Amino acid sequence: MTKKSVSLLLTLIMMIALIPMGASAARVGDVVGYAQPTDIVAMINGYQLESFNVNGHTYIVAEDLRYYGFDVYFDSASRSLSINRNYNIGQIDPQRTNPNFWNAASTKKTKILYTDIVTYVNNEYVASSNINGKTIINFNELARFGAVNYDNSRREITLSLGGLNINPIYNFAIAFQADYDNEDWRCKASAKGDLLMLYFTSKTYMSKADINHYLATTAPTDKRDFQELLDMLQSKGLPVSSIYIESYNSNGVRFESYQLY
């Protein structure tokens, strides 16, 4: 036996040793993992998308991207899904066009299924899986098109796309939170489409008596102030439909919520 044949034999033996006994290729529809619940919301230009936590990364539904300035094309012959920017689109309105718009961050464990569909983003191959018949990809793959940023304090991962409109309610929420200064409350402001979301957390612990006193005395005044804020924003042409407000104790327990129209 020559040195060449001995080397080839050793290589084959090593390759066989690396194959687990009883292992078989995954088939379409096999469960290959689980998406975990997440509170991280994915957003493109201030408009949210449905999102999932997969191994610590935020994943989104690839097909939903057609409502956010992308062309999403499925070729049944090649079993491939292609995602590219549509630069002919200057305006997006996913709140009214995306049927999954109100599905924000997932709140339950979800099966991830093996798929034979091959996915390309900007003509480059990316890993993809299947959830509930939808193709999911890592949100970070969209960095090919614009700046992707993660804000842990807001629990948001965002993509900024040039040439497309930005949700004005989201921009106002960011400015409101930045300007808000109160010795008693912290504020987180966000947006779900044309809905302005305001979350207030007490900086000090409030007893049951404190909460009852606040609800009986200060809360009605606050509600009038926020109604005036909504009326002012609408009068200035900002397309905000309503304001949703939640109040939390310093220990994270919610004790108040209401919505103004």
Residue frames as qw, qx, qy, qz and C-alpha x, y, z in Angstrom:
[[0.000, 0.889, 0.458, 0.000, 0.00, 0.00, 0.00],
 [0.426, 0.445, -0.022, 0.787, 1.47, 3.34, -1.03],
 [0.179, -0.227, -0.425, 0.858, 1.71, 6.35, 1.25],
 [0.279, -0.059, -0.245, -0.927, -0.97, 8.05, -0.88],
 [0.583, -0.288, -0.655, -0.385, -3.47, 5.23, -0.41],
 [0.462, -0.299, -0.675, 0.491, -2.74, 5.01, 3.32],
 [0.019, -0.112, -0.186, 0.976, -3.39, 8.75, 3.66],
 [0.442, -0.151, -0.423, -0.777, -6.68, 8.44, 1.76],
 [0.584, -0.303, -0.753, -0.031, -7.78, 5.51, 3.94],
 [0.321, -0.259, -0.549, 0.727, -7.04, 7.44, 7.14],
 [0.171, 0.004, -0.057, -0.984, -9.01, 10.43, 5.84],
 [0.548, -0.236, -0.587, -0.547, -12.03, 8.23, 5.10],
 [0.532, -0.308, -0.734, 0.288, -11.86, 6.63, 8.54],
 [0.144, -0.183, -0.354, 0.906, -11.77, 10.07, 10.23],
 [0.340, -0.086, -0.272, -0.896, -14.75, 11.25, 8.18],
 [0.591, -0.295, -0.705, -0.256, -16.78, 8.19, 9.12],
 [0.428, -0.256, -0.654, 0.568, -15.94, 8.72, 12.79],
 [0.037, 0.064, 0.150, -0.986, -17.42, 12.23, 12.62],
 [0.485, -0.218, -0.485, -0.694, -20.84, 10.92, 11.50],
 [0.446, -0.216, 0.612, -0.617, -23.08, 10.24, 14.54],
 [0.008, 0.096, 0.990, 0.101, -24.55, 6.74, 14.65],
 [0.095, 0.589, 0.791, -0.133, -28.18, 6.76, 13.59],
 [0.040, 0.535, 0.040, -0.843, -28.02, 10.38, 12.35],
 [0.400, 0.504, 0.684, 0.345, -30.24, 11.33, 9.42],
 [0.123, 0.174, 0.190, 0.958, -30.85, 14.48, 7.42],
 [0.234, 0.379, 0.500, -0.743, -33.61, 16.78, 8.63],
 [0.168, 0.433, 0.774, 0.431, -36.79, 16.66, 6.58],
 [0.142, -0.340, -0.165, -0.915, -39.08, 19.52, 5.70],
 [0.621, -0.527, -0.263, -0.517, -41.37, 20.15, 8.67],
 [0.734, -0.197, -0.528, 0.380, -39.08, 18.58, 11.27],
 [0.365, -0.927, -0.040, -0.075, -38.82, 20.55, 14.53],
 [0.715, 0.330, -0.266, 0.557, -35.26, 21.86, 14.72],
 [0.286, 0.019, -0.417, 0.862, -35.61, 24.28, 17.64],
 [0.153, -0.775, -0.607, 0.089, -37.82, 26.75, 19.44],
 [0.129, 0.553, -0.002, 0.823, -38.21, 30.51, 19.26],
 [0.344, -0.368, -0.654, 0.564, -38.37, 31.90, 22.78],
 [0.052, -0.911, -0.410, -0.007, -40.62, 34.72, 24.02],
 [0.482, 0.065, -0.020, 0.874, -39.09, 38.17, 23.64],
 [0.022, -0.844, -0.380, 0.377, -39.91, 41.74, 24.62],
 [0.256, -0.390, 0.367, 0.805, -37.64, 43.17, 21.92],
 [0.536, 0.716, 0.374, -0.245, -39.61, 44.94, 19.19],
 [0.500, 0.001, 0.490, 0.714, -38.17, 45.14, 15.66],
 [0.251, 0.836, 0.280, -0.399, -38.85, 48.34, 13.72],
 [0.509, 0.212, 0.417, 0.722, -38.15, 49.72, 10.24],
 [0.059, 0.345, 0.166, 0.922, -38.32, 53.51, 10.01],
 [0.264, -0.104, 0.430, -0.857, -40.42, 53.60, 13.17],
 [0.794, -0.013, -0.170, -0.583, -42.91, 50.93, 12.05],
 [0.522, -0.380, 0.736, -0.205, -42.89, 47.66, 13.96],
 [0.633, 0.219, -0.666, -0.326, -42.68, 44.08, 12.67],
 [0.928, -0.324, -0.009, -0.183, -43.48, 40.75, 14.25],
 [0.240, 0.673, -0.665, 0.217, -40.33, 39.46, 15.96],
 [0.953, -0.245, -0.171, -0.051, -38.99, 36.30, 17.59],
 [0.285, -0.758, 0.585, -0.052, -36.03, 35.37, 19.81],
 [0.970, 0.202, -0.133, 0.025, -33.93, 32.64, 18.19],
 [0.832, -0.052, -0.175, 0.525, -30.77, 31.73, 20.11],
 [0.389, -0.594, -0.146, 0.689, -30.52, 35.24, 21.53],
 [0.138, -0.070, 0.403, 0.902, -31.02, 36.97, 18.18],
 [0.440, 0.480, 0.343, -0.677, -34.07, 38.85, 16.89],
 [0.222, 0.112, 0.829, 0.501, -35.70, 37.21, 13.89],
 [0.416, 0.393, 0.133, -0.809, -38.46, 38.60, 11.69],
 [0.691, 0.402, 0.599, -0.044, -40.84, 37.23, 9.06],
 [0.331, -0.163, 0.513, 0.775, -39.22, 37.63, 5.65],
 [0.140, 0.532, 0.717, 0.428, -42.53, 37.83, 3.79],
 [0.141, -0.854, -0.404, 0.295, -43.59, 40.85, 5.90],
 [0.375, -0.418, 0.200, 0.803, -40.77, 42.90, 4.37],
 [0.236, 0.418, 0.619, 0.621, -42.83, 43.49, 1.22],
 [0.161, -0.874, -0.444, -0.115, -44.79, 46.05, 3.28],
 [0.455, -0.796, 0.034, 0.399, -41.65, 47.96, 4.32],
 [0.203, 0.863, -0.320, -0.334, -40.05, 48.95, 1.01],
 [0.283, -0.381, 0.846, 0.243, -38.78, 45.56, -0.19],
 [0.742, 0.240, -0.416, -0.468, -39.52, 43.18, -3.03],
 [0.486, -0.272, 0.808, -0.193, -40.01, 39.64, -1.73],
 [0.693, 0.360, -0.394, -0.485, -40.14, 37.04, -4.50],
 [0.665, -0.224, 0.703, -0.116, -40.61, 33.28, -4.15],
 [0.479, 0.429, -0.633, -0.430, -39.46, 31.03, -7.01],
 [0.876, -0.142, 0.309, -0.341, -41.27, 27.71, -6.64],
 [0.868, 0.419, -0.264, 0.029, -39.07, 25.99, -9.23],
 [0.486, 0.461, -0.557, 0.491, -35.83, 26.66, -7.32],
 [0.648, -0.601, -0.451, 0.121, -37.49, 26.77, -3.88],
 [0.472, -0.008, -0.186, 0.862, -35.82, 30.13, -3.24],
 [0.118, -0.907, -0.394, 0.090, -36.95, 33.36, -1.60],
 [0.501, 0.250, 0.032, 0.828, -35.31, 36.62, -2.71],
 [0.219, -0.870, -0.349, 0.269, -35.44, 39.89, -0.74],
 [0.469, 0.169, 0.149, 0.854, -34.29, 43.16, -2.33],
 [0.020, 0.505, 0.264, -0.821, -34.98, 46.86, -1.86],
 [0.329, 0.668, 0.584, 0.323, -37.65, 48.36, -4.08],
 [0.298, -0.267, -0.045, 0.915, -36.26, 51.83, -4.75],
 [0.087, -0.379, -0.509, -0.768, -39.38, 52.83, -6.67],
 [0.454, -0.691, -0.559, -0.058, -41.31, 52.93, -3.38],
 [0.193, 0.440, -0.274, 0.833, -41.05, 56.19, -1.46],
 [0.491, -0.354, 0.262, -0.752, -43.93, 55.74, 0.96],
 [0.377, -0.085, -0.921, 0.044, -44.82, 52.81, 3.20],
 [0.523, -0.338, 0.162, -0.766, -47.89, 52.32, 5.38],
 [0.347, 0.083, -0.933, 0.044, -47.47, 48.88, 7.00],
 [0.268, 0.087, 0.654, -0.703, -50.06, 49.61, 9.68],
 [0.649, 0.370, 0.177, -0.640, -52.73, 49.40, 7.00],
 [0.672, 0.469, -0.476, -0.320, -51.09, 46.95, 4.58],
 [0.274, 0.311, -0.889, 0.193, -49.27, 44.38, 6.76],
 [0.733, -0.388, -0.385, -0.405, -51.79, 41.86, 8.17],
 [0.779, -0.247, -0.453, 0.356, -49.25, 40.94, 10.88],
 [0.168, 0.654, -0.175, 0.717, -48.60, 44.54, 11.94],
 [0.525, -0.652, 0.163, -0.522, -50.11, 44.27, 15.40],
 [0.960, -0.203, -0.125, 0.147, -48.16, 41.09, 16.15],
 [0.001, 0.891, -0.421, 0.171, -45.22, 42.65, 17.94],
 [0.079, 0.482, -0.853, 0.185, -42.66, 40.68, 19.96],
 [0.685, -0.148, -0.675, -0.231, -43.68, 37.05, 20.48],
 [0.450, -0.524, 0.411, -0.595, -44.97, 36.12, 23.93],
 [0.907, -0.160, 0.319, -0.224, -44.86, 32.34, 23.69],
 [0.392, -0.383, 0.779, 0.303, -42.51, 29.51, 22.79],
 [0.720, 0.538, -0.013, -0.437, -42.89, 28.64, 19.10],
 [0.848, -0.014, 0.470, 0.245, -41.68, 25.64, 17.09],
 [0.168, 0.715, -0.463, -0.496, -39.01, 26.27, 14.46],
 [0.893, 0.232, 0.382, -0.063, -39.34, 23.92, 11.50],
 [0.437, -0.276, 0.600, 0.611, -36.77, 22.82, 8.95],
 [0.570, 0.723, 0.179, -0.348, -37.38, 24.23, 5.48],
 [0.717, 0.091, 0.452, 0.523, -35.83, 23.46, 2.11],
 [0.285, 0.923, 0.204, 0.163, -36.43, 27.04, 0.96],
 [0.630, -0.063, -0.017, 0.774, -33.18, 28.89, 0.30],
 [0.030, -0.947, -0.289, 0.135, -33.26, 32.60, 1.17],
 [0.560, 0.216, 0.089, 0.795, -31.26, 35.41, -0.42],
 [0.132, -0.904, -0.254, 0.317, -31.01, 38.97, 0.92],
 [0.140, 0.887, -0.283, -0.336, -29.61, 41.46, -1.58],
 [0.787, 0.483, -0.372, -0.098, -28.53, 38.45, -3.67],
 [0.146, 0.476, -0.802, 0.329, -26.55, 36.92, -0.79],
 [0.659, -0.251, -0.703, -0.096, -27.45, 33.63, 0.87],
 [0.254, -0.444, 0.498, -0.700, -28.70, 33.89, 4.48],
 [0.113, -0.101, -0.967, 0.203, -29.80, 31.23, 6.94],
 [0.510, -0.171, -0.070, -0.840, -33.57, 30.87, 7.31],
 [0.049, 0.113, 0.964, -0.234, -36.12, 28.68, 9.06],
 [0.340, -0.387, -0.585, -0.626, -39.87, 28.24, 9.17],
 [0.072, 0.173, 0.700, -0.690, -42.37, 29.35, 11.82],
 [0.416, 0.517, 0.555, -0.502, -46.09, 28.80, 11.28],
 [0.629, 0.562, 0.491, 0.217, -45.57, 28.49, 7.53],
 [0.171, 0.983, -0.061, 0.014, -43.53, 31.72, 7.36],
 [0.770, 0.282, -0.209, 0.533, -39.86, 32.18, 6.57],
 [0.400, -0.912, -0.006, 0.090, -37.87, 33.85, 9.34],
 [0.683, 0.427, -0.192, 0.561, -34.45, 35.49, 9.09],
 [0.515, -0.424, -0.285, 0.688, -32.11, 37.32, 11.44],
 [0.100, 0.958, 0.240, -0.119, -33.01, 41.03, 11.55],
 [0.364, -0.705, 0.342, 0.503, -29.29, 41.87, 11.37],
 [0.575, 0.190, 0.626, 0.492, -29.19, 40.56, 7.79],
 [0.254, 0.874, 0.393, 0.133, -30.98, 43.78, 6.80],
 [0.358, -0.755, 0.149, 0.529, -27.83, 45.77, 7.61],
 [0.512, 0.130, 0.562, 0.636, -27.04, 45.35, 3.90],
 [0.138, 0.703, 0.519, 0.467, -29.63, 48.08, 3.26],
 [0.150, -0.813, 0.014, -0.563, -29.18, 50.56, 6.12],
 [0.059, 0.433, -0.669, 0.601, -28.10, 51.15, 9.70],
 [0.721, -0.403, -0.545, -0.146, -29.27, 48.52, 12.21],
 [0.023, 0.461, -0.527, 0.713, -29.17, 49.65, 15.84],
 [0.596, -0.421, -0.684, 0.020, -30.15, 47.99, 19.11],
 [0.158, -0.542, 0.290, -0.773, -31.27, 50.08, 22.09],
 [0.405, -0.146, -0.868, 0.247, -31.35, 47.93, 25.21],
 [0.069, 0.161, 0.490, -0.854, -33.00, 50.64, 27.33],
 [0.549, 0.214, -0.058, -0.806, -35.92, 50.78, 24.89],
 [0.574, 0.030, 0.817, -0.035, -35.77, 47.07, 24.04],
 [0.637, 0.704, 0.142, -0.278, -35.90, 47.90, 20.33],
 [0.523, -0.181, 0.569, 0.608, -33.86, 46.88, 17.32],
 [0.385, 0.796, 0.200, -0.422, -34.28, 49.29, 14.43],
 [0.576, 0.155, 0.495, 0.632, -33.42, 49.61, 10.75],
 [0.136, 0.755, 0.067, -0.638, -33.19, 53.06, 9.14],
 [0.588, 0.334, 0.593, 0.436, -33.84, 53.07, 5.40],
 [0.041, -0.411, 0.149, 0.898, -33.06, 56.11, 3.28],
 [0.183, 0.000, -0.618, -0.764, -35.60, 57.22, 0.70],
 [0.365, -0.464, -0.786, -0.182, -38.59, 56.09, 2.76],
 [0.351, -0.679, -0.016, -0.644, -40.93, 57.97, 5.08],
 [0.269, 0.069, -0.793, 0.542, -40.41, 57.66, 8.83],
 [0.359, -0.643, -0.674, -0.066, -43.31, 57.17, 11.23],
 [0.026, 0.616, -0.128, 0.776, -43.86, 60.70, 12.63],
 [0.718, -0.612, -0.076, -0.322, -45.47, 59.31, 15.80],
 [0.900, -0.160, -0.160, 0.373, -42.34, 57.32, 16.55],
 [0.431, 0.412, -0.129, 0.792, -40.19, 60.42, 16.02],
 [0.338, -0.679, 0.020, -0.651, -42.43, 62.38, 18.40],
 [0.876, -0.454, -0.157, -0.047, -42.22, 59.58, 20.99],
 [0.768, 0.070, -0.193, 0.606, -38.42, 59.67, 20.92],
 [0.144, 0.505, -0.095, 0.845, -38.43, 63.46, 21.35],
 [0.592, -0.636, -0.120, -0.480, -41.06, 63.33, 24.12],
 [0.897, -0.346, -0.196, 0.195, -39.05, 60.82, 26.12],
 [0.616, 0.219, -0.157, 0.740, -35.82, 62.77, 25.65],
 [0.037, -0.522, 0.043, -0.851, -37.47, 65.99, 26.88],
 [0.675, -0.588, -0.342, -0.287, -39.47, 64.46, 29.69],
 [0.345, 0.262, -0.605, 0.668, -38.10, 65.41, 33.11],
 [0.615, -0.589, -0.165, -0.497, -40.04, 64.72, 36.28],
 [0.069, -0.524, 0.718, -0.453, -38.72, 64.22, 39.81],
 [0.666, -0.124, 0.549, -0.490, -41.38, 61.59, 40.54],
 [0.870, 0.302, 0.353, -0.164, -41.71, 59.57, 37.33],
 [0.247, -0.339, 0.707, 0.569, -39.61, 57.98, 34.60],
 [0.675, 0.524, 0.167, -0.492, -41.15, 57.83, 31.13],
 [0.353, -0.106, 0.790, 0.491, -40.72, 55.48, 28.20],
 [0.530, 0.574, 0.122, -0.612, -42.45, 56.65, 25.04],
 [0.292, -0.090, 0.838, 0.451, -42.94, 54.58, 21.90],
 [0.535, 0.336, -0.104, -0.768, -45.34, 54.12, 19.01],
 [0.446, 0.165, 0.871, 0.124, -47.39, 51.38, 17.42],
 [0.247, 0.558, 0.600, 0.517, -48.27, 52.89, 14.09],
 [0.049, -0.597, -0.113, -0.793, -50.42, 55.95, 14.82],
 [0.682, -0.662, -0.296, -0.095, -50.83, 55.01, 18.49],
 [0.142, 0.670, -0.482, 0.547, -48.63, 56.93, 20.96],
 [0.817, -0.346, -0.454, 0.083, -47.60, 54.72, 23.90],
 [0.020, -0.699, 0.405, -0.589, -46.56, 56.32, 27.21],
 [0.808, -0.297, -0.492, 0.133, -45.28, 54.20, 30.10],
 [0.115, -0.760, 0.319, -0.554, -44.61, 55.89, 33.45],
 [0.772, -0.189, -0.550, 0.258, -42.76, 54.29, 36.36],
 [0.418, -0.895, 0.004, -0.154, -42.64, 55.81, 39.84],
 [0.424, 0.603, -0.541, 0.405, -39.10, 56.59, 41.01],
 [0.158, -0.302, 0.735, -0.586, -40.04, 55.73, 44.60],
 [0.181, -0.238, -0.954, -0.025, -42.14, 52.90, 45.97],
 [0.419, -0.260, -0.049, -0.869, -45.81, 53.77, 46.35],
 [0.186, 0.077, 0.893, -0.403, -47.86, 52.10, 49.09],
 [0.039, 0.510, 0.828, 0.231, -51.47, 51.13, 48.48],
 [0.083, -0.810, -0.396, 0.426, -52.53, 54.33, 50.21],
 [0.159, -0.505, 0.323, 0.784, -50.17, 56.37, 47.99],
 [0.098, 0.129, 0.796, 0.583, -51.63, 54.78, 44.87],
 [0.023, -0.683, -0.730, 0.015, -55.21, 55.38, 45.97],
 [0.125, -0.765, -0.148, 0.614, -54.39, 59.01, 46.76],
 [0.146, -0.302, 0.538, 0.773, -52.74, 59.47, 43.35],
 [0.058, 0.330, 0.846, 0.415, -55.69, 57.89, 41.51],
 [0.081, -0.759, -0.623, 0.172, -58.18, 60.06, 43.41],
 [0.133, -0.859, -0.076, 0.489, -56.36, 63.39, 43.12],
 [0.144, -0.596, 0.489, 0.621, -53.52, 63.62, 40.58],
 [0.392, 0.112, 0.842, 0.354, -54.59, 61.05, 37.99],
 [0.333, 0.765, 0.548, -0.055, -57.69, 62.96, 36.76],
 [0.026, 0.901, -0.149, -0.408, -55.55, 66.07, 36.19],
 [0.319, -0.380, 0.737, 0.460, -52.93, 64.02, 34.34],
 [0.439, 0.392, 0.789, 0.176, -55.64, 62.52, 32.15],
 [0.255, 0.907, 0.267, -0.202, -56.92, 65.98, 31.21],
 [0.141, -0.770, 0.426, 0.453, -53.37, 67.10, 30.41],
 [0.362, -0.136, 0.830, 0.402, -52.80, 64.12, 28.11],
 [0.403, 0.657, 0.636, 0.016, -56.15, 64.70, 26.41],
 [0.116, 0.937, -0.031, -0.328, -55.01, 68.27, 25.74],
 [0.289, -0.513, 0.671, 0.451, -51.72, 66.91, 24.39],
 [0.446, 0.256, 0.819, 0.254, -53.59, 64.61, 22.00],
 [0.302, 0.851, 0.412, -0.123, -55.90, 67.42, 20.84],
 [0.056, -0.861, 0.278, 0.422, -52.90, 69.70, 20.26],
 [0.372, -0.278, 0.773, 0.432, -50.99, 67.08, 18.25],
 [0.416, 0.487, 0.750, 0.165, -54.02, 66.39, 16.07],
 [0.181, 0.924, 0.220, -0.254, -54.64, 70.10, 15.54],
 [0.113, -0.761, 0.468, 0.435, -51.08, 70.48, 14.30],
 [0.717, 0.497, -0.340, -0.350, -51.59, 67.70, 11.76],
 [0.035, -0.403, 0.911, -0.082, -49.65, 64.92, 13.46],
 [0.690, -0.046, -0.509, -0.513, -51.52, 61.72, 12.48],
 [0.036, 0.117, -0.886, 0.446, -51.82, 60.33, 16.02],
 [0.482, -0.367, -0.629, -0.489, -55.09, 58.44, 16.54],
 [0.700, -0.657, -0.185, -0.211, -54.88, 57.97, 20.30],
 [0.096, 0.610, -0.653, 0.439, -52.62, 57.92, 23.37],
 [0.859, -0.301, -0.410, -0.063, -52.29, 54.82, 25.50],
 [0.059, -0.691, 0.491, -0.527, -50.94, 55.29, 29.04],
 [0.840, -0.285, -0.456, 0.079, -49.75, 52.87, 31.69],
 [0.180, -0.777, 0.405, -0.447, -48.45, 53.66, 35.19],
 [0.834, -0.021, -0.522, 0.178, -46.20, 51.36, 37.20],
 [0.608, -0.786, 0.113, 0.012, -44.97, 51.25, 40.76],
 [0.033, 0.795, -0.604, -0.045, -41.21, 51.23, 41.29],
 [0.523, -0.241, 0.816, -0.040, -41.36, 47.43, 41.71],
 [0.070, 0.131, -0.793, -0.591, -42.79, 47.03, 38.19],
 [0.145, 0.447, 0.868, -0.160, -46.41, 46.41, 39.20],
 [0.049, -0.301, -0.408, -0.861, -48.89, 48.19, 36.93],
 [0.008, 0.428, 0.717, -0.551, -51.70, 50.02, 38.73],
 [0.334, 0.682, 0.213, -0.615, -53.20, 52.22, 36.02],
 [0.280, -0.001, 0.699, 0.658, -53.93, 52.04, 32.29],
 [0.393, 0.697, 0.457, -0.389, -56.24, 53.92, 29.94],
 [0.423, 0.179, 0.545, 0.701, -56.53, 55.11, 26.36],
 [0.145, 0.656, 0.208, -0.711, -57.51, 58.53, 25.06],
 [0.456, 0.412, 0.647, 0.452, -59.11, 59.29, 21.70]]
